[in-house]
Amino acid sequence: MHNGNKEDLVNQSIGELEGRLSREDLEKLSKIENAGVPEFIAEAVRICNPAEVFICSDTPDEVARIKNMAIVSGEESAALAIPGHTYHFDGINDQGRDRKVTKFLVPKGDSLSPNLNQIERKEGLGEILGFLRNSMKGKTMIVRFLTLGPANSVFTIPCMECTDSWYVAHSVDLLYRKGYETFRSISENSLIFKTLHSAGRLDANMMSADYDKKRIYIDYTANIVYSVNNQYAGNSIGFKKLALRLAIRESCKNKWLAEHFMIIGMEGAGGRKTYFAGAFPSACGKTSTAMLQGETILSDDLAYVRNVEGKCRAVNVESGIFGIIQDVGSKDDPLIHKTLTTPGEVIFSNVLIKNARPWWLGMEEPLPKEGKNYSGDWHEGKTDSGGETILPAHKNARYTVALKALANCDGELDNPAGVKLEGIMYGGRDYRAYVPVQQSFSWEHGIIAYGAALETETTFATVGEQGKYEINVMSIQDFISIPLGDYMKNYIEFGRKLEEQPSVFGINYFLKDLKTGDFLNDRKDKHVWVRWMELRVHSDAKVRETPTGLIPVYGEIARLFKQIRNKEYTEQDYITQFTMRVPENLLKIKRVRDFWKNKVVDAPAEIFDVLNKQEERLLEVQKKHGDYISPKIFEIHP
């Protein structure tokens, strides 16, 4: 009976599509046995009313057609000197993730954290489906099948997007793994993430015109993302941070982790390979850490993490990079810069175009005084409707490229088994308190004192109360679609059940001199801290035990500075950087404890236990040695 019902549903949905699909496309769709797939497409057609539907089954000819149509439609341009490079503009009012119009659809009787944007489900569906109604009239709906994580893996989540944007359909080829064959083999009860997107009415420049009707709504009851009147990839491609919100719900339910992690691989002594994950809020060093020269990159943004036979294993959810291009240069970012300046498939977005080349903020040469950008014809001094100066390129201008285009792409990128994580690092923008690098005493201590306490300080002031702080738990707070307390409970329990726990580290590239406000770290020093962590994972470096964690000893760090940076690192450098700043650390604990006590419902007791014990250790050492304590007084341990 069940199979008969399923077959009837499939036939009914495909029957509805017969007038919109070619015979070839109908045949491709009929090979997918999961009834929810044609049903979703048929519903999308009923709402959006496209002239035709194109089912992409991932053949080379079909992928080439999508790339070609992105240019033919005018959504992208290939008028660049370097072969394979194209550019796209999102429009002046669609330049980044839009928190205000991104909401969860919450059924009556259900509740989410009050910190999350939300709307009652019935009301929200009525609104966004109204905006989607007839939005594809006269256009083609492109259907893409993809996978989050490698195919044929315990990590795999099949996903599909119906869109009228050839640019979006092209972008996913660089960012995700093709999934049509996976969809042919999935069961009726398989979890599938779905997205329905329309760029809406387009202006003469092929940009979404009705930006005042831009909406991105997440229906977590059906695992569907609805997006309309936008093109910026963070809003239009449903599988980035939008699907992360859905994955977090699934991971908590099934006791794994969906994280805002980069992952790098490091070659070590005796040919060993060690994988580290890292979570960093925006502008805190994530990309530069992921792209350290001499190491390999497995992920720059998102990871799924599971307990596999007692080991912590992880995969890159994606297979490409949608990266911020500002300040990318040959000196500080040689690997990315080379990829962006040599032939190959790259999509630039919201940069300046002049002389058949892209220009971005922070380049190593002066930018032209005029050209073409997301505002149209641009010239120096041009202002927007509000009188604000329009920069030549946007601060959030991006590049889209496949990871395999990078010389340092890790060979395990598509391994269905993932890689074993042996270290996790949490890094914020902490001008005053935490030292450049330290190792936690335990899993619980690390994920709470470093991860759950991750914060960025927006301004520097000598008096602690004057700083502007923002706590960003695990660098994932904006995307957590379950109670924050539940998220942390799952994190704590996940680690406890591992037979081999990753070592946990806190890093801080932004420590400043309390008197002068000068940074104490050079931008490239981070490679030394990361390499020290690799040694610690294998017990190849000694430590000093401080109240907040285990820190390096001077001699070993000095040797690493010489090896990696060919730089003399003095004992005074060490003392300045690793001095224990007790008052600043006590204030940090107070801020973090107040956050979990006052802004989070049902926070795990372990959080307060870890913070209280750290406070006790700080008060004890303060009583003996004062407010600012040289690292040399702390005992050395193997």
LINBEL-V71369 format. One record per run of one state. SS is the DSSP state (A for helix, B for strand, O for the rest). FROM is the first residue (numbers start at 1). TO is the last residue. If there is no record, write none. Layout:
SS:FROM:TO
SS:FROM:TO
This chain:
O:1:1
A:2:17
O:18:22
A:23:30
O:31:34
A:35:48
O:49:51
B:52:55
O:56:59
A:60:72
O:73:76
B:77:77
O:78:84
B:85:88
O:89:98
A:99:101
B:102:106
O:107:117
B:118:120
A:121:132
O:133:139
B:140:148
O:149:156
B:157:163
O:164:165
A:166:175
O:176:176
B:177:178
O:179:179
A:180:185
O:186:191
B:192:198
O:199:201
B:202:202
O:203:207
B:208:208
O:209:210
A:211:213
O:214:214
B:215:219
O:220:223
B:224:228
O:229:232
A:233:236
O:237:240
A:241:254
O:255:256
B:257:259
O:260:261
B:262:267
O:268:268
A:269:271
O:272:272
B:273:280
O:281:285
A:286:290
O:291:295
B:296:299
O:300:302
B:303:308
O:309:310
B:311:316
O:317:319
B:320:324
O:325:333
A:334:340
O:341:345
B:346:349
O:350:351
B:352:354
O:355:356
B:357:359
O:360:369
B:370:373
O:374:375
B:376:379
O:380:382
B:383:383
O:384:388
B:389:389
O:390:397
B:398:402
A:403:405
O:406:408
B:409:409
O:410:418
B:419:427
O:428:428
B:429:429
O:430:436
B:437:439
O:440:442
A:443:452
O:453:454
B:455:457
O:458:463
A:464:466
O:467:468
B:469:471
O:472:472
A:473:475
O:476:476
A:477:479
O:480:483
A:484:496
O:497:499
B:500:500
O:501:502
B:503:507
O:508:511
B:512:512
O:513:518
B:519:519
O:520:522
A:523:537
O:538:542
B:543:546
O:547:548
B:549:552
O:553:553
A:554:565
O:566:570
A:571:578
O:579:579
B:580:581
A:582:598
O:599:604
A:605:625
O:626:627
B:628:629
O:630:630
A:631:633
O:634:635
B:636:637
O:638:638
